[in-house]
Amino acid sequence: MESYLTGRGDSTGNALPSSDDDEFRSYLEDAPKQVISPAEQNISEEEQVEVVYDEANCPKVEVVTSEGKPRRIVIHLPDGKLLEISCEY
């Protein structure tokens, strides 16, 4: 069956490339994942870190506050990686 988009062009009038190569290619460059250790984090003098959850065999959860407002939630995953969630208001 012929592809629905065969022969159609984009907004500039260029035809879509043929599907000779069926291999998936990402549009985004797959940069290597980087793990940021706590020593590498830049915590300013104004920021305070509060541990909100720290139980055995569970991820440790910290809230980083600045001027009384939460700025980041940091979750220490079991494999040593950090999940950092930014809080924007």
C-alpha positions in Angstrom: 0.0 0.0 0.0 1.3 3.4 -0.9 2.0 5.8 1.9 -0.6 8.5 2.5 2.0 11.2 2.5 3.8 10.1 -0.7 4.3 13.0 -3.0 3.0 15.6 -0.6 5.3 18.5 0.1 5.9 20.6 3.2 4.9 24.3 3.5 7.9 25.2 1.3 6.8 23.0 -1.5 9.6 20.4 -1.0 8.4 16.8 -1.4 8.9 14.5 1.6 11.8 12.1 1.4 11.2 8.6 0.1 10.8 5.8 2.5 13.7 3.8 1.1 15.3 3.6 4.5 12.8 2.3 7.0 15.1 2.8 10.0 13.8 5.1 12.7 15.9 8.3 13.1 15.4 10.7 16.0 15.1 14.4 15.2 16.8 15.2 18.4 20.4 14.5 19.1 20.6 11.8 21.8 23.0 13.4 24.2 24.5 11.2 26.8 22.7 11.3 30.1 24.6 13.0 32.8 24.3 12.3 36.5 24.8 15.3 38.7 26.3 14.4 42.1 25.3 16.4 45.1 28.8 17.9 45.3 28.4 19.3 41.8 25.2 21.1 42.5 25.4 24.9 43.0 23.4 25.7 46.1 23.5 29.4 46.9 23.7 30.7 50.4 20.0 31.7 50.2 18.8 28.2 49.4 17.9 25.8 52.2 17.6 22.0 51.7 14.9 20.2 53.8 14.7 16.4 53.7 10.9 15.6 53.6 11.2 11.8 53.2 14.0 9.4 54.1 13.1 5.8 54.8 15.0 2.6 54.3 14.8 1.0 50.8 12.9 4.1 49.5 14.0 7.2 47.5 15.1 10.1 49.6 13.1 13.3 48.8 14.5 16.8 49.4 12.9 20.2 48.9 15.2 23.2 48.1 13.7 26.5 49.1 14.7 30.1 48.5 13.0 33.0 50.2 10.5 30.7 51.7 9.3 29.3 48.3 10.1 25.8 47.0 12.4 26.0 44.0 13.3 22.4 43.4 12.3 18.9 44.5 15.3 16.5 44.5 14.6 12.7 44.5 17.6 10.4 45.1 16.8 7.2 43.1 18.0 3.8 44.3 20.5 3.5 41.3 22.3 6.6 42.4 20.7 9.0 39.9 19.0 12.2 40.9 15.6 13.3 39.6 15.3 17.1 39.9 12.0 18.8 39.5 12.0 22.6 39.1 9.2 24.5 40.7 8.2 27.7 38.9 5.6 30.2 40.0 
